[in-house]
Amino acid sequence: MTHADGRIARDLYAAIVQGGSPAATGAAISQIIGRRVAHDALRLVGLNPATGVGLGVFSFWHEYQHALISDLVLNRYLHGDPCPPPALALLGEPVAVVGAGGCGDTGMRRLLSSHGVGGELRLLIKDRHGPWGLLGLLRAEGARPFSVADRREAQRLVPALVTALRGYVTAGPLTPTVPSLPTGVITVGPDHAVRSISPQARDWMRQMWPGAGSGVPDWIANAFWVGLSLHARTHARDTGAWRPLLCAPAANFGRWVLIHGQPLDEHGDSDVAILIQAAGGSLLLPSFCDWYGITARERRILELLYAGAAPKQIARALDLSAYTVNDHLKSLYGKTGAQGRDELIAAISG
């Protein structure tokens, strides 16, 4: 890593981890990345290696218009996206341009043009563990198209972006800071409009997106439900597609939250139910372990600890010495910041 790369890595980490509204953080990220790749708008979306390449579990935005996002979400489902994230994941260098200077049919170019956009550079942020996020950069219509050199510069940002995204999640609260709520249900109709929101779901929404002063645009929630319902319909027709399941971190919502979509008919032609619930135990462990860099052996020890086993019992179950188990526990405390077993169990209990 060059000195310049190291400086950008430090600046990105500081911009994301220090907090602030998504809009303010997005503006800071845009300014930093603009040193390498000029752009007119930015979105940085956090993904989750445990659940794969699908919708983001948190995001930062700068100058992206909500109407463009809504149109891109619907276009992907109705007409197909020429370069969706799963396609990026298959590339040796997972970066591509949609629109001017890149791929995309006439319909996609027309869609972008209707919003004053010339092209979008998309970078899948991944390493050997899986996908951690997606970076999107826009250039206005009439501006210089993104070049091969721009794609290379964006690719160089991947290690810094992985570190920053993981830093954001692991800097969040280890144990919940907001209460667990009963499962909420939202239904989205085949016309891609929200049909109903249960009282419990409204409680979740007020807790997740507190409203005025949070810095989260009102349109984010609606676009989120519609996007998840579209993925649920796709999965009903193609089980190889991304499973519509998200595990969102406490850094974003004050506690880990599980959100999943379920079609109410066999082929996904009718309503889709979206369920929101507290994440804990086996539902949380895969995501928790990925973000905190917990090894397979440490995860097994964590599972047994959560099940109520004492260190000596864990040692017998895994044919390890008590000293080795204690070393693994110390590693878990170091990675998570937990002060002891009770706090570590509380962190994954949900």
N, C-alpha and C positions, 0 to 999 in steps of 0.2 A: 504494500500500500504506500503510495507516495504521500509526501507531506500535505499536498492539496486534498488528496482523498481522505486523509486522516482528519483534516480540519472540517471537511463537509460532514464526515461521520459524527464528529463531536457536536457540530452545530445542529444536525438533524436530531440527534438524541436529545439534546437540550430543548429544542423547540417542541418535541412531542411529549417528553416526560414532564416538563415543567407545568403542564396543565393549561388552563384557559379554555375558552369556548372553541368548538370545532371550526368556526369561521376564522377566529384569530389565529389558531394553530395552523389552519390551512394556508392562511396568508403568509405566515412565517416560513412554512415548508416551501411554498411557491417561490419565495424570495431566495431561499438557499439553493433550490434545484435550478432556478433561473441562471445561476452562475455557470452551469454546465449546459443546460438545454433551455433556450429561450421558448417561452410559451405565453399564452394569454389567459389560460385557466388551468386549474389542477384539481384532481381528486386523488386521494390516497385512501384505499380501502383495506382494512385488515381482514384477512382470511383466517383459516384454521386448519393446520395439517391434519388434525384428527377427523374433520368432517369433509375435507376436500375442497375442490375448486367450485364454488357456488356463489351465493350472496355473501357480502361482507358482514362481519360481526361488529365492526365499528368503522367510522370514516371521518375524514377531514376534507373540506371543500374550499375552493377559492375561485369565485367567478363562474362556476358552472351554473347554468340556468336550469331551474327545475323542469321546465317544459321540455328541454332537450333530454334530460334523464328519463322522463316519463315516455317520451317517444322512442328512445333507444331500448327501454325495457320491453315495450309492446312490440317493437319491430323485431326484436330477437325472437320472440315467441311466434309472431304471425308470419314473418317473412324470412327469418333466419339471419343470423349475424355472420358476416364473412370472416370474423376473427374473434370468436368468443374465448374466454379464459381457458376452457378445457383444450382448445386447439393450440393456444400459446404454450400450454404445459407440455405438448408433444414436440415442440421445437428445441433444437440444441441451444439456441439463444432465444429465450421466450420474450421477444419484443417485436412488435409489428406496428404498422401505421394503417389506419382505416381512413379512406377518403383521399384527398390530394396527396400524391407522392407515395401511395400505398395501395392496399387491396380495397375492394368494395365495388359493388355493382352500381348501376345508375340510380337505383332506388335509394341506396345508402348515401350516395353523394348528394342526392336531392334532399334527403332528410337533413343532413348536416348543413347544407346550404341554406335551408329554410330557417335555420337558427343562426346564420351568419358564421358558420364554422367551415373552415377549409379541410382540416384533417385532425385526427386524434392519434397520438402515439400511445400505445398500450404496452406496459411492461409488467409481466408476471414476476412477482418477487418471491423467489423460491431458492431453496438449497437442498442438500441431500435428505433433509427431514421432511420436505414437502413445501406446499405453498403458504406463505405468510401474508401476502397482500397483493394488491394490484395498483399500479400507478397509471393514471391517465393524464395526458397533457394535451391541451387544445391549442391550435393556432387558428386565428380568424381567417375568414375567406379573403383571398387576395394576398395574404402573407406568404412568405417563402415556405414551401412544403417541408415537412420533416425529411431529413436526408439520412443516408446510411451512417454518416458521422454522428448525427443526433442519436440514432438508435444505439450506436456503440457507447456514446457518452452516458446514455440512460442505463445501459447494461452495467456500466462500471459502478453505478450507485447501489446495486443490489446488496452487497454486504452491509453497507451503512444503513440501508433501509430495514434490513432484517433485524439488525441490532436495535434500531430505534423503535420498531414495532414491538419487539419482545420486551424492550425496556418499558414501554408504555403500559403493557399488561402487567408485568411483574412489579412495577412501581405502585400499582393500585392496591386497594385494601386486601389483605390476605383473608380476613374473615368478613362476613357481611356487615355492611353499615346501614342497611335498610331492611325492613321486615320481609319475611317470606309471605306470599299471598296465595290464596286459592287459585287453581288453574283457571285461566281466562280463555275465552273462545271468540274468535273473529271469523265471520264467514264472508267470502268473496265470491260473487256470482260469475257466471260465464261471460258476462259483459265487462268483466274486469273492474267492477265497482264494488266497494265494501257494502254488503247487505245489512250486516248486524254486528254489534259489538256488545258482548255480555258485560254486566256491571263489574265482574271480576277483571275482565280485560281492560276496561276503562281505568280501574285502579292501577293495573300494571302500567298502562300508558302514562298515567300521571306520575308514576314513580320513575319510569324510564326516561320520559321526556317532560320535565317539570313545567315547560311552558315559558312564559315571558321571563327573560333574563338568562335562560339556559344557553342561548346561542345556537339552539337547534331549530332550523326552519320548520314551519308547520307541515310542509309537504313531505318531509322525510319519512314520517310514519306511514302515510298513505302509499307512497311509492314502495316502501318496504313490504307492506302486506300484499300489494299487487304483484310485486316481483316474486315473492315467495309462493304465491298461489300459482303463478305461471310455471314455476319450476315443479310444483307438485303435479300439475297437469302433464307436464312433459315426462316426469318420472312414471306416472300411471301408464303411459303409452310405451315407455322405453325404460325398463328397469336398470339398464346400464347407465342411464343419465344420472346426474348428481342427485343424491337423496336430499329432499328438502328439510334438512335438519341443521340447526345452528346452536352453538353453545357460546353465548356472548359473555365477555369477561367482566369481573367486578369493577375493573378500572373504568368501564363505561357506564354501568348501571348500579353500582353500589353492592352488587352481589352477582354471582354467576347465574345466568338465565338461559333456559332451554326453550327454543322456539321451533316448532315444526309444522309443516303443512300436510294435510291429509284430505285427498279427494273424497267426496261423499258418494261417488259412483265408481264403477269399475274402470271406466276409460277416461275419467277426468273431464267429462263434458258438463257436469252439473256444478253445484257449489263446491268450494274448497273450505274446509275448516282449518284455521290456524290456531294452534294451542300455545299458550305462554305459561310457563311454570318455573319454579325455582329448580336449579340444577344442583344435584348432589350425588354422592356415592358413585355407583358404576356409570351413571349418565355424565358425570363431571370428570372422572379420573382421566380419560384419554386426552381431553383438552388441557386439563390442569397440568398433566405430566409433560405434554409437548411444550407449552409456553414456559414452564419453569426448567426445562432441560433435564427432566428426571429420567434416569436410565431404566431399562427393563427390570433389572434386579431391584432397584429402589422402588419401582412401581409395585412389584409383588409384595415387598415389605410394607408399603403403604396400604395396599389392599388388606393385608392381614391385620395391620394395626387398626384400620377402620372397622374390621369385623370384630374387634374386641380382644385380639390376641396380645399377650404380653411379650416383651422382647425374648424371654427364654422360650416361650412357645413358638415364636417365629423362628428362632434358631433351630429348634427341633424339626419344625415343618419343612424348612429349606435345607436341612443338613448343613448348617453353618455354625460357627462358634458364636458365642454371645458377644465376643469382642468385635467380630465382623459385623454382626447386626447393629451394634452400637455405632460402629464407624459409618455404616450406611445411614443410620438415623441422624448422625451429626452432619452428614452430607446433605440430607433432606432439610435439616434446619438451616444450613448455610444457604442453600439454593432458594428457599422460600422465605427466609427471615422469621420463621416460626420460633417462638421462645421455648417450645417443648412439645411433648406429645399431645397434650390437650388442645393447644392452639392449632396444631397440624390437623388433628381429627376434626376440629370445628371448621377448618378451612374447606374441607371436602364434604362436610355433612349437608350443606345447603340449607 
